[in-house]
């Protein structure tokens, strides 16, 4: 589905959502491989996805990525959401 969407419009959010779908279907390593092949602008979405992908592989690295995601966020609700994901790592 996301591949078809990318044919219509290529955006970083569509790419990130596609990679999240790959993560759910095929696992962390395949999603990280896909992510490594693309160049994304740094954003809270990019770092949140990295935090999720590393949550089981390397919780400390995951926490670092979530911390970077927070630095791009201004909404207290989003900050709280990311902090809650970080708490689940420990």
N, C-alpha and C positions, 0 to 999 in steps of 0.2 A: 504494500500500500504506500509506504513512504517513498519507495523507489519511483513509483508512478507520480507521486506528488512532486518529486524532485525534477522530473521531466517538464512539469508545468512551471515550476518556480523553484529556483535553488536558493535556499536561505539557510543560515547556520542553525536556526531553531528546528527546521525540518530535518537537517542532518543529525542534530543531537537527539531528536525523538526517534529517528531511525536507529541510531546506535543504542538507545535505551531498549528498543524492541529486540534488537540483536542480542543484547545482554540477557533479556528475559527468556529468549528462545534458545540461545546457544551458549550462554555463560560469559563470565567476566573476560576471559582471555580473548575470545573472538571479538567482543566489543572493544576491548583495548587495542587490538590489532587494527580494527576499522578506524578507531579514533586517531591512532597514530599516523594513518595515511592521509589525513586531512588537516588543513590549517584553519583553526577557528580563532575568531576574535575572543579575547579573554573576557569572560562575563560570569555572573553568578550561576548561570545555567551550565556553563562549561565546567566550572569548578565543582558544582554540586553533582554533576554526572560523574566526574572523576572520583569524588568522595564516595559515591554509591558503588562504583566499579571496584574500588579498592577496599570497601568495607569488610569483606571476608578475606581478601588476600593479604592486606597489610593495614590493620586498623590505625596505626600511627600515621601512615601516609594519608589515609582517608581523612583523619582529623585535620591534617595540614591543609588538604584540599577544601574541606568544609570551612576552615578558618579563612582561606582565601575567598571563598564564595561570599562569606559574610561581609568582607571588605567592599564588595560591589553592591550591597543591598542597603536600602534606606528604610524600608518598611519594617516596623517592629514585629509584625506578624511573620514576615519571611525570616527575619533573624531568629525568632523563637522557633520556627519550624526547623531551620538548619541546626540550631543548638540542640533540639530534641533528638535529631538524627545522630549528632555527635555523642550525646549521653548514652545512646544505645550501643555505642562501640565499646564502652568501658565495662 
